[in-house]
Amino acid sequence: MDAATSPHNQCRYSYEDYMETADWLLANTVHRPKVAIICGSGLGSLVDLLDDKMVFPYSKIPHFPSSTVAGHTGLLVFGKLQGHECVCMQGRFHFYEGYNMNTVTYPVRVFFLLGVKTLIVTNAAGGLNGKYNVGDIMLIKDHINMPGFAGQNPLCGHNDERFGLRFPSMSDAYDSELRALAKETAKEQDCDSFLQEGVYCMLAGPTYETTAECRVLQMLGADAVGMSTVPEVVVARHCGLRVLGISLITNKVVADYDNSEKANHEEVLSTSQRRTPDIQRLVSHLIAKIE
C-alpha cells in the first residue's frame, strides 16, 4: 500500500489518536523529553549524539506514518543530549509522498502531548541567495508557505482548542531568543564563518524548481527553498512550542538559463554528510543552553 492509498491519507486524526500514540510512547520509554528534533535529508546522524538511547521504528508506533524517502531512516529515537532529554525523528514525512498535511505534521502534536516545549527542525535546502555557498548553515528567521497559499495548511478544518487557538499568529514563528543562542553557539564552535540567517520558502515538490520559479522566489525575498519544514512549524506554533529552524544549503538553485547544472538528491545527501559534524556540534552545544 502506498502513501496515497494509506489510511493515513483518508481521514483526519482525533485527539484520542494523538493521545494513544503519546501514551504508548510514555509507557515504553523512561525518557520525558523537553526538546524534539526533526532531522532533514541526510541529517539523521544527529541521533548518534544521544546517550541512553531508546529506538522505535515508525512502523511499531500506533498511528505513526512511514517515511519513504532516501536519507530518512524512519526511527523515533529518545535519549539524552548534553544531559537534556530529547526525542529525534530520524526521517520526516512530506506532502509529496502522497500524505496529507495532517499526516505530515502528526508527530508534532504527539511531541506536545509528551511534554515537549522546544522544536528544532532541520532540512536540506537549495540556496536562492546569491551570497550563500554550498555547505552554509542558515538559521530560519521566517518562511513563505507556498502550499498554504493554495489552501494546503495543516490547520484547515475543525480546530481543537486543546492544541491551540483557531487563528494563531505566525509573525513570530521562529524564536528570536533561540536564534540568538544559535549565533552565540556557532561563534563558540567556529561555525560562524558559514552561518547565515534568512527566509525559507516551502514548495510542494517533488520536482526541483524551474529557472523561472527560482527567479520568482528570489523576487519574493526567499533565501532558500525546500519541500518540508513549514507544516511542522505551523502546527508547533499552534501548540505553543518554541521553534528553531536550521537549513543546510546543499546546492545552489539554477536561476540562469545558460547554467547547465541540475539539482539532484545525491548532491543533497553528499553535502549533508560533509557538513553533519558541524551541525552536530552546533545543535548539541545549543541544547545545553536551552532552558
Backbone torsions as a table, in degrees:
resi	resn	phi	psi	omega
1	MET	NA	128.4	-179.7
2	ASP	-92.1	176.2	-174.5
3	ALA	-60.8	-38.8	-175.0
4	ALA	-64.9	-31.8	-179.2
5	THR	-102.0	3.0	-179.6
6	SER	-67.1	151.4	173.8
7	PRO	-58.0	-24.1	179.7
8	HIS	-64.6	-18.0	-176.8
9	ASN	-108.1	7.5	-173.9
10	GLN	-104.5	-11.5	-176.3
11	CYS	-156.1	165.8	173.7
12	ARG	-84.0	160.4	178.2
13	TYR	-91.9	148.6	175.6
14	SER	-95.6	165.0	176.1
15	TYR	-58.5	-36.2	-179.5
16	GLU	-65.8	-33.6	176.6
17	ASP	-62.1	-48.9	179.3
18	TYR	-60.5	-41.8	-179.6
19	MET	-65.5	-37.7	179.5
20	GLU	-62.3	-42.2	178.0
21	THR	-65.0	-47.7	-178.9
22	ALA	-62.2	-43.6	-179.5
23	ASP	-63.6	-39.7	178.9
24	TRP	-62.2	-43.7	179.8
25	LEU	-66.5	-42.7	180.0
26	LEU	-63.7	-32.4	180.0
27	ALA	-76.8	-19.5	-174.3
28	ASN	-109.8	4.4	175.6
29	THR	-144.1	147.9	177.3
30	VAL	-85.3	-11.1	-176.5
31	HIS	-75.9	144.8	177.2
32	ARG	-130.3	80.8	-171.0
33	PRO	-70.4	144.8	172.5
34	LYS	-107.5	-15.0	179.4
35	VAL	-123.6	133.5	173.6
36	ALA	-117.3	142.1	179.5
37	ILE	-125.8	125.4	173.8
38	ILE	-101.3	117.1	-174.9
39	CYS	-91.1	126.9	180.0
40	GLY	-82.4	-171.9	-176.0
41	SER	-53.7	121.0	176.5
42	GLY	75.9	1.2	-175.6
43	LEU	-105.6	12.4	-177.6
44	GLY	-64.9	-17.6	-179.5
45	SER	-69.5	-3.9	172.7
46	LEU	-56.3	-28.3	-178.9
47	VAL	-68.0	-17.7	179.1
48	ASP	-63.2	-19.3	-178.6
49	LEU	-78.5	-15.7	-173.1
50	LEU	-76.3	139.8	171.6
51	ASP	-100.0	158.4	178.0
52	ASP	53.6	46.1	-173.7
53	LYS	-69.6	143.3	165.9
54	MET	-128.2	125.6	-170.3
55	VAL	-116.0	132.9	179.1
56	PHE	-127.8	115.4	172.3
57	PRO	-61.0	141.2	-179.5
58	TYR	-54.8	-34.4	-176.4
59	SER	-64.9	-18.6	-178.3
60	LYS	-93.3	-11.6	-173.7
61	ILE	-92.9	127.8	-179.7
62	PRO	-54.7	130.4	175.3
63	HIS	71.0	-3.7	-179.0
64	PHE	-73.9	136.3	173.4
65	PRO	-76.6	-177.2	-179.9
66	SER	-119.0	144.4	175.9
67	SER	-89.3	139.0	-174.4
68	THR	-120.0	9.1	-170.9
69	VAL	-106.7	139.5	175.0
70	ALA	-58.4	135.9	-177.0
71	GLY	92.6	-2.4	178.5
72	HIS	-124.1	96.5	-168.6
73	THR	-66.3	-39.8	179.8
74	GLY	94.5	44.8	179.2
75	LEU	-130.4	139.2	171.8
76	LEU	-102.5	119.9	-171.4
77	VAL	-120.0	121.5	175.0
78	PHE	-99.2	149.8	177.4
79	GLY	173.0	-169.8	179.9
80	LYS	-115.5	134.3	177.2
81	LEU	-124.8	116.5	-175.0
82	GLN	54.6	33.9	178.5
83	GLY	83.7	-2.9	-178.9
84	HIS	-99.4	136.5	178.9
85	GLU	-70.7	127.0	-178.1
86	CYS	-135.4	160.0	168.1
87	VAL	-132.5	134.5	-177.0
88	CYS	-120.9	134.6	169.9
89	MET	-91.5	113.0	176.8
90	GLN	-91.0	77.6	-173.7
91	GLY	115.7	131.0	179.8
92	ARG	-112.8	-177.6	178.9
93	PHE	-112.8	148.7	-174.5
94	HIS	-128.1	149.1	175.6
95	PHE	-60.1	-37.8	-176.9
96	TYR	-70.8	-12.0	175.5
97	GLU	-75.7	-7.2	-178.6
98	GLY	104.0	-0.3	178.4
99	TYR	-81.9	148.0	172.3
100	ASN	-81.4	171.7	-174.0
101	MET	-66.2	-27.4	177.5
102	ASN	-66.2	-37.2	179.1
103	THR	-74.5	-41.9	178.4
104	VAL	-54.2	-38.0	-173.7
105	THR	-101.0	3.7	-175.3
106	TYR	-50.1	-46.6	-176.2
107	PRO	-61.3	-28.1	-174.1
108	VAL	-65.1	-43.2	178.0
109	ARG	-68.6	-31.5	173.8
110	VAL	-63.7	-43.5	177.7
111	PHE	-58.5	-43.0	178.5
112	PHE	-57.6	-44.0	-179.8
113	LEU	-71.5	-22.2	175.1
114	LEU	-76.0	-14.2	-178.9
115	GLY	104.1	10.3	178.0
116	VAL	-65.7	139.3	179.6
117	LYS	-112.6	-25.8	-175.8
118	THR	-129.7	132.9	176.9
119	LEU	-115.0	127.3	173.0
120	ILE	-109.2	120.9	179.9
121	VAL	-112.3	131.4	176.8
122	THR	-120.5	152.8	177.6
123	ASN	-154.5	163.9	169.0
124	ALA	-98.2	135.2	-173.9
125	ALA	-140.9	156.4	174.2
126	GLY	-88.1	138.2	-178.7
127	GLY	-82.8	117.4	175.6
128	LEU	-92.3	-31.2	-179.3
129	ASN	-72.8	123.5	-177.0
130	GLY	-63.3	-17.4	-179.7
131	LYS	-85.9	-8.8	-178.0
132	TYR	-84.6	148.3	175.5
133	ASN	-114.7	153.9	173.4
134	VAL	-60.3	130.1	-176.7
135	GLY	100.4	-9.0	175.5
136	ASP	-68.0	150.8	174.2
137	ILE	-108.7	124.3	-179.0
138	MET	-110.7	122.5	170.2
139	LEU	-77.6	127.7	-178.4
140	ILE	-81.0	121.5	177.4
141	LYS	-100.5	-17.2	179.6
142	ASP	-167.2	168.6	177.8
143	HIS	-138.8	161.9	171.3
144	ILE	-117.5	119.8	-173.0
145	ASN	-98.7	83.0	-178.1
146	MET	-61.7	-45.7	175.8
147	PRO	-59.1	-33.7	177.7
148	GLY	-62.3	-36.4	176.7
149	PHE	-59.8	-29.7	-178.1
150	ALA	-94.9	9.9	176.5
151	GLY	92.7	4.1	179.6
152	GLN	-95.2	77.8	179.7
153	ASN	-117.1	131.8	-176.2
154	PRO	-65.9	-10.6	179.8
155	LEU	-96.1	0.7	176.9
156	CYS	-64.2	148.0	-179.6
157	GLY	98.4	-165.8	-178.2
158	HIS	-59.4	135.8	176.9
159	ASN	-99.7	126.7	175.7
160	ASP	-98.3	109.7	-174.3
161	GLU	-69.7	-7.2	172.6
162	ARG	-68.9	-18.3	175.0
163	PHE	-98.0	-42.2	-178.1
164	GLY	176.9	-178.5	-176.8
165	LEU	-71.5	157.0	178.1
166	ARG	-60.7	-41.7	-174.9
167	PHE	-122.6	78.7	-178.6
168	PRO	-74.7	145.6	176.6
169	SER	-77.5	143.0	176.5
170	MET	-118.1	7.3	-179.2
171	SER	-70.1	-17.7	178.6
172	ASP	-123.0	37.2	-173.9
173	ALA	-58.5	-36.6	-176.6
174	TYR	-109.3	118.8	-169.4
175	ASP	-64.9	121.8	-176.9
176	SER	-68.0	-33.5	179.2
177	GLU	-68.8	-38.7	177.5
178	LEU	-66.5	-37.5	177.3
179	ARG	-65.2	-39.1	178.1
180	ALA	-64.0	-40.6	176.4
181	LEU	-63.2	-39.4	-179.8
182	ALA	-65.1	-40.5	178.1
183	LYS	-64.5	-43.2	178.2
184	GLU	-61.3	-43.8	-179.9
185	THR	-66.5	-41.0	179.4
186	ALA	-60.5	-39.1	178.5
187	LYS	-66.0	-41.7	179.0
188	GLU	-64.9	-32.4	-176.1
189	GLN	-98.4	13.3	179.2
190	ASP	58.3	36.5	176.4
191	CYS	-106.7	-3.1	-172.1
192	ASP	-70.3	-18.8	-179.3
193	SER	-69.5	-20.7	178.2
194	PHE	-123.7	26.9	177.9
195	LEU	-99.0	131.4	177.6
196	GLN	-123.0	170.5	174.7
197	GLU	-141.1	126.9	-175.6
198	GLY	-166.4	-168.8	-175.4
199	VAL	-101.5	129.4	178.7
200	TYR	-100.6	133.3	175.6
201	CYS	-112.4	131.1	176.2
202	MET	-100.9	128.4	167.6
203	LEU	-110.2	162.2	-173.4
204	ALA	-72.6	-31.3	-174.9
205	GLY	71.1	-172.8	3.1
206	PRO	-86.1	-1.0	177.4
207	THR	-74.0	146.0	170.1
208	TYR	-74.4	166.0	-170.6
209	GLU	-73.6	146.7	170.7
210	THR	-75.4	165.8	178.1
211	THR	-60.6	-42.5	179.8
212	ALA	-64.6	-40.0	178.7
213	GLU	-63.8	-39.9	177.9
214	CYS	-61.0	-41.2	179.7
215	ARG	-65.4	-39.0	177.4
216	VAL	-62.9	-45.0	-178.7
217	LEU	-63.7	-37.5	176.7
218	GLN	-63.2	-40.6	178.1
219	MET	-65.8	-30.5	179.0
220	LEU	-75.7	-12.2	178.1
221	GLY	98.7	14.2	178.0
222	ALA	-81.0	140.7	178.7
223	ASP	-101.8	-23.2	-179.4
224	ALA	-149.3	154.2	-177.1
225	VAL	-135.7	142.1	178.6
226	GLY	-156.3	-169.4	-172.8
227	MET	-123.3	27.2	-174.7
228	SER	-155.0	-164.7	166.1
229	THR	77.7	-50.7	-173.1
230	VAL	-60.3	-45.2	179.5
231	PRO	-58.7	-42.3	179.2
232	GLU	-63.2	-38.8	179.5
233	VAL	-66.3	-42.0	179.3
234	VAL	-58.7	-46.9	-179.1
235	VAL	-69.9	-37.0	177.8
236	ALA	-61.2	-44.0	179.4
237	ARG	-69.2	-34.5	175.4
238	HIS	-58.7	-36.1	179.6
239	CYS	-84.5	-4.5	178.9
240	GLY	86.8	13.8	178.3
241	LEU	-78.1	147.3	170.5
242	ARG	-79.1	143.9	-174.7
243	VAL	-128.2	134.0	168.0
244	LEU	-120.4	126.6	179.2
245	GLY	-112.0	134.6	-179.3
246	ILE	-131.3	122.5	176.0
247	SER	-109.1	133.2	170.8
248	LEU	-97.5	120.9	-179.4
249	ILE	-78.2	103.4	-173.2
250	THR	-97.1	-13.6	177.9
251	ASN	-160.4	159.6	174.5
252	LYS	-100.4	132.8	-177.4
253	VAL	-67.2	157.9	178.9
254	VAL	-94.3	104.5	-178.3
255	ALA	-116.0	18.8	-177.7
256	ASP	-135.2	125.5	-176.8
257	TYR	-67.6	-16.7	177.7
258	ASP	-88.0	-2.8	-179.0
259	ASN	-87.6	122.6	-177.4
260	SER	-91.1	0.0	-179.5
261	GLU	-70.1	154.1	178.3
262	LYS	-133.2	136.9	175.6
263	ALA	-68.9	143.6	178.0
264	ASN	-152.1	153.2	-173.9
265	HIS	-69.3	-29.1	179.3
266	GLU	-63.6	-39.6	177.2
267	GLU	-64.7	-38.5	178.1
268	VAL	-58.8	-49.2	-177.7
269	LEU	-68.1	-36.5	179.7
270	SER	-65.0	-45.7	178.4
271	THR	-65.6	-38.9	178.2
272	SER	-59.4	-43.6	-179.6
273	GLN	-63.6	-39.6	-178.5
274	ARG	-67.8	-36.7	-174.8
275	ARG	-94.5	-6.5	-176.4
276	THR	-52.2	-46.1	-179.3
277	PRO	-57.4	-36.2	179.9
278	ASP	-69.9	-41.9	178.4
279	ILE	-66.5	-39.0	176.7
280	GLN	-58.8	-45.4	-178.8
281	ARG	-64.0	-43.6	-178.9
282	LEU	-63.6	-50.1	-175.9
283	VAL	-67.0	-43.4	-176.3
284	SER	-64.6	-42.4	180.0
285	HIS	-75.1	-26.9	176.1
286	LEU	-67.5	-44.9	-178.0
287	ILE	-60.0	-32.4	179.1
288	ALA	-63.4	-19.8	-177.2
289	LYS	-98.3	-11.7	-177.0
290	ILE	-74.2	131.3	-179.9
291	GLU	-68.2	NA	NA
